[in-house]
């Protein structure tokens, strides 16, 4: 039995899209334009959506209306006063009711559109399924996605949760990704060594869309019965920026400054942003500080895995990096990252120089 309404959102866009396609295929024929209405980003006026939701299926059991990337679940400006403080929930609902009465549309008033849809959800007939899909903001470090603007306190979110199902898909941890990739390869009767798997996930990062693309490359190369080794991964896998920055720090800890600098210039040739590289360096030092704190307290790999939500190999790599620096030195490196960012933002230093003059 299908729910009246669904909301799919979360940082892991791959899973959001997979479940979206699966749900559409389960409810209607994806090619049936008579019973499937999909609106992406440009949301029509409320009257059109209401008509589509209330319409009876055309010679089928169900019809479906899909609204993608509406932004209607984001925290409304109406909830903040002129001084930036949050208004009470009662004020929000009062304004939403006012918007409903005035017949506000999406084109003119997002809060009004959200209020109208909140009321419509309770009236959805059993023959219609309404699906909201909200994707994460584009971001930032190494191709990672940002958070999704979904306010779980909003009236629209509460309406979905009451009448249907709201599903959040968070970024998967390294253990889950390891099992996923290993399972994909096992389906093709392909094996992979533990060292190769560790390097593969270090190079691909945690974005499942990228991992999916790179796994397909491995499957095409190895063929059924094949075994993937470390050299295969190095030759076949496209490494994300985050993995390359991690490798830069590894080179520095081994006193291979020239190799680290060459890697940096290679990244510039690939048009990677110096600002992004510096941000990833700071992120890695933050992690090293946390790992160093665990080590200073006598903890080991297991505790770092637990506190930082990392796989065992990630924790081991982080410990190997952290042991080359004192706590004070890691703290100073983090502060140096911040200082370099401030110099670039103030125009006192070029972006490229912000990394080359950085003293590791």
C-alpha atoms as one frame of an Amber mdcrd trajectory, in Angstrom:
protein
   0.000   0.000   0.000   1.470   3.343  -1.029   1.440   6.470   1.135  -0.253
   9.643  -0.089   2.929  11.680  -0.045   6.686  11.131   0.167   9.676  13.389
   0.760  13.122  12.125  -0.278  16.099  14.220   0.757  19.552  13.998   2.248
  23.249  14.537   1.694  23.660  11.299  -0.274  22.050  12.282  -3.547  22.792
   8.914  -5.174  20.436   7.127  -2.783  17.829   9.868  -3.128  17.804   9.429
  -6.902  17.808   5.628  -6.713  14.787   5.584  -4.407  13.051   8.235  -6.497
  13.302   6.123  -9.662  12.291   2.957  -7.797   9.225   4.629  -6.292   8.117
   6.097  -9.625   8.475   2.703 -11.326   6.494   1.042  -8.545   3.588   3.501
  -8.763   3.292   4.254 -12.492   4.869   3.559 -15.843   7.700   6.146 -16.151
   6.731   6.625 -19.816   3.054   7.242 -19.033   2.798  11.010 -19.439  -0.953
  10.875 -18.791  -0.485   9.625 -15.239   2.939  11.036 -14.352   3.593  14.749
 -13.932   7.151  15.793 -13.078   8.090  19.389 -12.235  11.764  20.219 -11.757
  12.851  23.458 -10.078  10.313  25.667 -11.847   7.215  24.822  -9.843   3.910
  25.778 -11.543   1.204  27.686  -9.738  -0.782  25.979  -7.051  -3.877  25.625
  -9.198  -2.079  23.373 -11.681  -0.602  21.175  -8.966  -3.971  20.915  -7.218
  -5.648  19.863 -10.476  -2.992  17.238 -11.172  -3.218  15.825  -7.643  -7.017
  15.621  -7.701  -7.317  14.183 -11.219  -8.351  10.553 -11.549  -5.846   8.167
 -13.167  -6.276   7.635 -16.898  -7.146   3.945 -17.315  -4.708   3.021 -14.551
  -4.896   2.387 -10.809  -2.769   5.359  -9.761  -1.265   8.617 -10.923   1.789
  10.427  -9.569   2.905  14.040  -9.216   6.617  14.722  -8.613   7.993  18.067
  -7.406  11.798  18.304  -7.477  14.063  20.918  -5.890  11.238  23.177  -4.785
  13.119  24.815  -1.920   9.781  24.960  -0.116  11.049  22.977   2.868  13.766
  25.516   3.666  13.525  27.692   6.739  11.287  30.588   5.808  12.474  34.152
   6.108   9.150  34.824   7.706  10.366  32.890  10.743  13.101  35.445  11.435
  12.510  38.922  12.727  14.381  41.971  11.513  16.998  41.366  14.179  17.604
  37.812  12.933  15.880  36.110  15.864  13.490  33.257  15.256   9.805  33.925
  15.439   7.638  31.495  17.323   5.917  28.587  15.648   2.562  30.207  16.265
   3.629  33.242  14.248   4.735  30.990  11.394   1.440  29.146  11.264  -0.507
  32.373  11.510   1.389  33.736   8.508   0.922  30.495   6.606  -2.824  30.648
   7.228  -2.833  34.206   5.983  -0.982  33.106   2.856  -3.495  30.333   2.331
  -6.402  32.730   2.549  -4.809  35.136   0.100  -4.205  32.387  -2.469  -0.437
  32.931  -2.681   1.402  31.059  -5.431   4.924  29.670  -5.745   5.931  32.332
  -8.188   5.164  35.128  -5.791   5.436  33.682  -2.293   7.289  30.508  -1.385
   5.891  30.494   2.160   2.393  30.849   0.784   2.924  27.991  -1.670   4.222
  25.775   1.150   1.137  26.575   3.213  -1.204  25.739   0.338   0.548  22.425
  -0.311   0.413  21.603   3.410  -3.354  21.879   3.292  -3.618  20.002  -0.009
  -1.697  16.990   1.335  -4.560  16.063   3.661  -6.926  16.030   0.675  -4.876
  13.801  -1.666  -7.081  10.975  -2.994  -5.975   7.369  -2.570  -5.383   7.132
  -6.319  -2.622   9.805  -6.287   0.898   9.757  -4.899   2.672  13.097  -4.388
   6.480  12.933  -4.280   8.830  15.715  -3.163  12.550  15.339  -3.971  15.049
  17.821  -2.531  18.705  17.531  -3.548  21.707  18.838  -1.571  23.346  22.142
  -2.334  26.434  22.003  -4.478  29.569  22.089  -2.381  32.593  22.624  -1.586
  35.350  20.267  -0.618  36.524  17.793  -3.231  33.224  17.469  -5.031  31.281
  16.767  -1.879  27.652  17.747  -1.688  26.285  20.100   0.916  23.363  19.755
   3.253  19.767  19.805   2.077  17.652  22.786   3.045  14.853  20.929   4.806
  13.469  22.393   8.013  11.891  19.568   9.980   9.952  22.108  12.048   8.193
  23.560   9.021   4.479  23.083   8.491   5.044  21.422   5.098   7.481  18.869
   6.524   5.093  18.066   9.374   2.251  17.590   6.891   4.340  15.122   4.878
   5.400  13.238   8.013   1.797  13.021   9.232   0.134  11.881   6.024   3.041
  10.062   4.372   6.739   9.388   4.740   9.811  11.654   4.915  13.074   9.798
   4.205  16.495  11.328   4.833  19.504   9.683   3.179  22.701  10.574   5.000
  26.252  10.133   3.713  27.336   6.520   4.147  30.227   5.594   6.410  33.313
   3.814   5.104  32.199   0.387   6.342  28.902   0.655   4.467  30.659   1.829
   1.307  33.158  -1.040   1.558  30.335  -3.572   1.782  28.490  -1.896  -1.093
  31.475  -1.929  -3.457  32.485  -5.457  -2.462  28.920  -6.630  -3.058  28.802
  -4.973  -6.489  32.045  -6.675  -7.468  30.962 -10.027  -6.016  27.847  -9.960
  -8.209  30.229  -9.933 -11.173  32.423 -12.636  -9.578  35.263 -10.149  -9.143
  37.479 -10.066  -6.055  39.489  -7.158  -4.673  42.368  -7.183  -2.187  41.941
  -5.307   1.092  44.720  -2.869   0.225  43.147  -2.182  -3.144  39.758  -1.536
  -1.545  41.249   0.924   0.932  43.022   2.823  -1.825  39.915   2.796  -4.021
  37.760   4.491  -1.362  40.537   6.915  -0.508  40.676   7.944  -4.172  36.920
   8.094  -4.752  35.771   9.658  -1.495  32.298   9.012  -0.093  30.091  10.328
  -2.915  28.194   7.256  -4.111  27.586   8.615  -7.600  31.322   8.910  -8.159
  31.954   5.511  -6.557  29.324   3.975  -8.836  31.029   5.372 -11.944  34.467
   4.196 -10.839  33.151   0.753  -9.838  31.712   0.311 -13.334  35.195   0.971
 -14.713  36.649  -1.724 -12.459  33.981  -4.224 -13.518  34.628  -3.563 -17.210
  38.360  -4.017 -16.682  38.461  -7.084 -14.427  35.654  -9.141 -16.019  34.155
 -12.177 -14.207  36.726 -14.179 -12.261  39.221 -11.329 -12.093  41.103 -10.036
  -9.061  41.770  -6.328  -8.525  45.089  -5.320  -6.999  46.497  -2.008  -5.795
  48.223  -1.235  -9.103  44.912  -1.763 -10.931  43.212   0.788  -8.686  46.001
   3.326  -9.159  45.806   2.959 -12.933  42.023   2.967 -13.356  40.496   5.176
 -10.681  39.924   8.915 -10.978  41.047  10.417  -7.679  39.009  13.229  -6.154
  40.621  16.356  -4.768  40.178  15.268  -1.154  42.242  12.124  -1.757  45.012
  14.098  -3.441  45.215  16.548  -0.560  45.420  13.610   1.857  48.305  12.312
  -0.259  50.007  15.726  -0.135  50.051  15.576   3.659  51.404  12.019   3.510
  54.293  13.230   1.352  55.038  16.055   3.753  55.088  13.729   6.774  57.665
  11.628   4.910  59.733  14.802   4.301  59.075  14.695   0.553  58.276  18.397
   0.213  59.298  18.597  -3.445  56.917  15.771  -4.378  54.113  17.439  -2.406
  54.736  20.735  -4.200  54.738  18.969  -7.579  51.392  17.388  -6.713  50.035
  20.823  -5.818  51.092  22.267  -9.171  49.568  19.252 -10.928  46.288  20.113
  -9.213  46.535  23.687 -10.433  47.049  22.384 -13.969  43.801  20.494 -13.526
  42.161  23.821 -12.573  41.577  22.851  -8.976  40.956  25.823  -6.687  43.792
  26.797  -4.296  41.080  28.009  -1.917  39.506  24.534  -1.972  42.857  22.842
  -1.407  43.529  25.073   1.591  40.058  24.324   2.986  40.717  20.588   2.682
  44.093  20.963   4.392  42.345  22.655   7.312  39.682  19.927   7.408  42.372
  17.256   7.545  44.225  19.030  10.345  40.966  19.262  12.296  40.640  15.497
  11.984  44.268  15.028  12.989  43.665  17.131  16.090  40.765  14.913  17.106
  42.810  11.787  16.453  45.756  13.202  18.399  43.478  13.897  21.349  42.329
  10.272  21.331  45.933   9.085  21.121  46.967  11.373  24.005  44.207   9.799
  26.100  45.619   6.369  25.382  43.018   5.451  22.792  43.694   3.640  19.565
  42.206   2.788  16.202  38.896   1.551  17.571  38.211   4.719  19.554  39.126
   6.950  16.603  36.806   4.892  14.402  33.999   5.362  16.908  34.469   9.064
  17.656  35.244  10.204  14.099  32.925   7.732  12.301  35.753   6.302  10.195
  36.678   2.890   8.839  39.609   1.060  10.412  41.955   1.863   7.518  40.977
   5.544   7.643  41.679   5.653  11.369  45.050   3.965  10.848  46.032   6.434
   8.119  45.005   9.365  10.302  47.010   8.018  13.244  50.048   7.594  10.998
  49.817  11.243   9.990  49.088  12.548  13.478  52.062  10.819  15.082  54.455
  13.043  13.096  53.117  16.183  14.788  52.674  17.396  18.345  49.272  18.652
  19.469  50.588  22.210  19.525  51.942  21.859  15.981  48.641  20.567  14.606
  46.812  23.418  16.319  49.282  25.899  14.839  48.802  24.414  11.362  45.050
  24.774  11.643  45.433  28.390  12.725  47.836  28.979   9.835  45.175  27.729
   7.406  42.734  30.240   8.834  45.315  33.032   8.579  46.038  32.206   4.935
  42.330  32.218   4.120  41.958  35.636   5.724  44.922  37.030   3.777  43.439
  35.782   0.493  39.975  37.135   1.294  41.426  40.537   2.185  43.390  40.685
  -1.073  46.782  40.672   0.670  47.828  37.341  -0.858  47.210  35.515  -4.120
  45.309  32.247  -3.876  48.110  30.179  -5.405  50.660  31.515  -2.900  48.411
  30.669   0.043  49.420  27.014  -0.271  53.006  27.366  -1.569  54.062  29.530
   1.410  52.202  27.283   3.852  54.769  25.830   6.254  54.035  22.208   7.010
